[in-house]
């Protein structure tokens, strides 16, 4: 009778370990699925309470990072629990992992720097999804920001992966407002005041255009003569515009300015080459 009881106990124990492992894996999968379902709902709820586009972009960015962090944490906990059920002591593994972590930390300082830099980029809200930025020597629209890297797509469609540890300066072109800066070159013998008047007229017409009126936040500012170049006098002006609209406004203003200058007979500068007769040097 006692032998039968021991055999039954052994049989139950042999089934108990796979059962517990199955439960652990099932709970991990269920938790991951719940996160995938609940996080988008939570994100939409938070977004519905935001009043600015900047806040919405920040919520999107933080949601992606939170999902990535939770996924890694669930995976690590699941592995530790399964190892414990298999009879492998977790404590020595954690101790060895701590020692190995120190050794790896010295050899992977750049990776650790990436994670710390990414954490502060998110904490300080320097970069958000869809921002147009320049960072790490690359410029483009932000498609993804994780704790380790930043993914940018430039105007040509090229994708750049920039490790966060290499980002020392972030130039964000999508915050609050921007300036569309325009430099126009004219011939040296042109009347500067007449040209500035034509530039103001073009700026006023552009701001009244229904397609561009929402993009332009203030009247054209003419700084004046910015440079005496070899073959041109360069006049600088600028528009205060909505974020990300500086390029479209600048291109349209240049198009309209070219047409206005042609109508008013204002000539663009051309390279000038002065020829000297050889006999002048011979006589000297």
N, C-alpha and C positions, 0 to 999 in steps of 0.2 A: 504493500500500500504506500509505504514511504517512498519507494523507488518510483512508483507511478506519479506521485505528487511532484517529485524532483524533476522527472522527465517533462511533466506538464509545465512546470515553472521555467525550465530551460526553453521549451517550445514557445512559451509566451514571451520570454525575453528576446528570443531570436526574431519575433515579429514586432516587438515593441520598438526596437531601434529604427528599422526602416519606416515604421509608422510615424514615429516622432520626426524623423528627417523629412518625410513626405509632408507632414503638417507644417514644418518650418518653411519648406520651399513653397508650399501652397500659400501660406500667410505672406511670404515675401512677394510672390506674384500678385496676390490680391492687393497688398499695400501699394505696389508700384502702379497697378491699374487704377486704384483709387486716386493716387496722386495725379495721374494723367487725366482723370475725369474732373477732379475737384479744382485743380489749379486753374484751368481755363475759366471755370465758372467764377472762382474767386477773383481772377484777373478782370473779367468783364464787370463784376460788381464794383471793384475798386475804380475801374476806368469810368464807369457811369457817374461816379462822384467827382471826377476831375473836371476842371474848367479850362485847362490849357493843354495845348498839344504837347508841350514839353513834359508835363506831368504824365501824359498818356505814354509817351515814348519811354520814360523812366520805368513805368510799371511793366511794360513789355520786356525791357532789359532785365530787370530784377526777377521777373517770373522765370525767365530762361535759366538764370544762374541758380535760383532756388531749386528748380526741377533737377538740374544737373547735380547739385550738392546732395539732395535727398536720394537720388538714384545711387550715387556712390556710397552713401552711408548705409542704405538698405543692403546693398551688395556685400559690403564688408561685414555687417552684423550677421547676415545669413551664412557667410562662409565660416565665421567663428563658431556659430551655434552648431552647424553641421559637423565641424571638426570635433567639437565637444561631445556630440552624440556618438561619434565613431571611436571614442575613447582616447582621442589625442588631447593631451593636456594643453589648454590654451595659454595658461600663465607663462610657461617657458617660451612659447612662441611670441607672446607680447613682449617679454623681456628681450628676446633676441631681436625682435623687430625694433625695439627702442635703440639697442646698440647699433643695429644695421642702419637705422634711420640717421643716427649721428654720422656714421661713416658715409652714407649716401649723401647726407646734407653737405659735407665738405666737397664731395665730388660733383654735386648737382646744385651748386649755389645759384646758377643762372635760372634753373627751374624753380627754386624756392623764391627767387626774386620776381619771377613772372607771376606767381600766385599772390605775393604780397602787393605787387604793383596793381594787379587786377582787382584785388579787394579794395584798395583805396580809390581806384578809378570809379568803381561802383559806389563806394561810400560817399565820395565827394561829388558824385553826379556830373563828372566831367564829360562823359561820353554816353550817348544813348543810341538806340537803334534808329537808322535812317538819317542820322546827322551826317553832314558833310564836313570832314575833318582832314587835317594833315597831321600825321603822327608817325614816328619812326622812319621819316624820309619818304613816306608814301601818302598820297592824297586820294580820297574817294568817299563813297557812301558807306556808312557802317551797316553791315549785314548781320554781324554776330559779335558779341562781346562775352567772353568767358573769363574765368579766373586765370587762365593761362595765356590766351592769345586774343588778338583783335583781327577780325576779318573785314577787309575793305574791298569794294569794287570800284574801279576808276571809270572815267568817261569812255574809255575804249572797251570796257567790259572785262578787263583783266582783274583777277582776284588776288589780293595780297593778304598773306597771313603774317601779322606783326606780333612777335612775342611781347607781352606786356612789360617785361623787364627792359626792353630796348626803347620804351617810350619815356623820354625825358621831358619833352615839350608837346603839348596838345594844342593845336590851333583849330578851334571850333568855329565854323562858318555858318552855323544854323541857330544861333542863340539871340533872341530878342529882336535884333535888326541887323542889317548889313549895309555897306556902302558900295554902290556901283561906281567905280572910279574910271574916268574916261580921259585919255590924253589925245588931243587933236593937234596935228602939225599943220602949219600954214607957211607960205612963203615969207621971206623976210620983208618984202616990200608991201605986204598986205596991211590994211588998217586993223589993228588989234581990237579997237573998240567996236568997229563994225562987225568983226567976227564974233566977239563976245555977245553982241546983240542978237546975232543970228543963232548962236548957241542957246541963248535964253528962250528965243521963240520956239525952237525945236523942243526944248525941255517942257515948255508950257503945253504945247500940242500933245506931247507924249503923255503928260499927266492927265489930260482931259480924255484920252482914249479909253473907252470902256474896258478894253481888254487889259490895259496896264494900270488903270487908276487904282485898283485894289492893291497892286504890288508896290506902288510908290507912296512913301509915307510923308515926304516933304518936297518943297520946290527944289529945283536945280540950284546947287551951290557952285559958283564959278570962283575958283581960287585965283585965277589969273595966269600970267605967264609963268610957266614952271621951269622952262629950260630954253637956252639958246643953243640949238644943235647946229651942226655944220651946214645943213641945207634947210633948216626949218626952225620956226618959233613954235614951241610946244605950249599949248594952253590946257590947263587941267581943270576938270569939273567933276562933280559927283552927285549922285542921288542917294538919299536914305531910303532903303527899300525893305520889304519884308524878308525874313530869313529864306535863303536859298533862291532868291529871285534876282540877285545881283548880276548873274550872267545873262539871263534873258533880257533884262532891262538894258544892260550895256550893249548887247548886240543890236537891239531894236533902235537904240539911240544913235549908234554909229550908222545904221542904215539910213535913218531919217536925216542925219546931219550931212551925209554924203549927197543926198538928193537936194537938200536946202543949199549947200555950198555950190552945187552945179547951177541951180536956178539963179543965184545971186552973183555968179561969176567969181567966187572965191576959189583961188587955185591951190591945189595941194603941192607940197614941196617935191621936187625931183632932185636926184643926185646931181651935183654941179661939178664940172671938171674944167679947170682953167688951163689953156694951152699957151705956152710961152715959145716964141720963135727962137730958133737956135742962134740966129745972127746977133740977137741981143747979148748972149753970153760971149759970142765970138768977139764982138766989139769991145766988151769989157776986158 
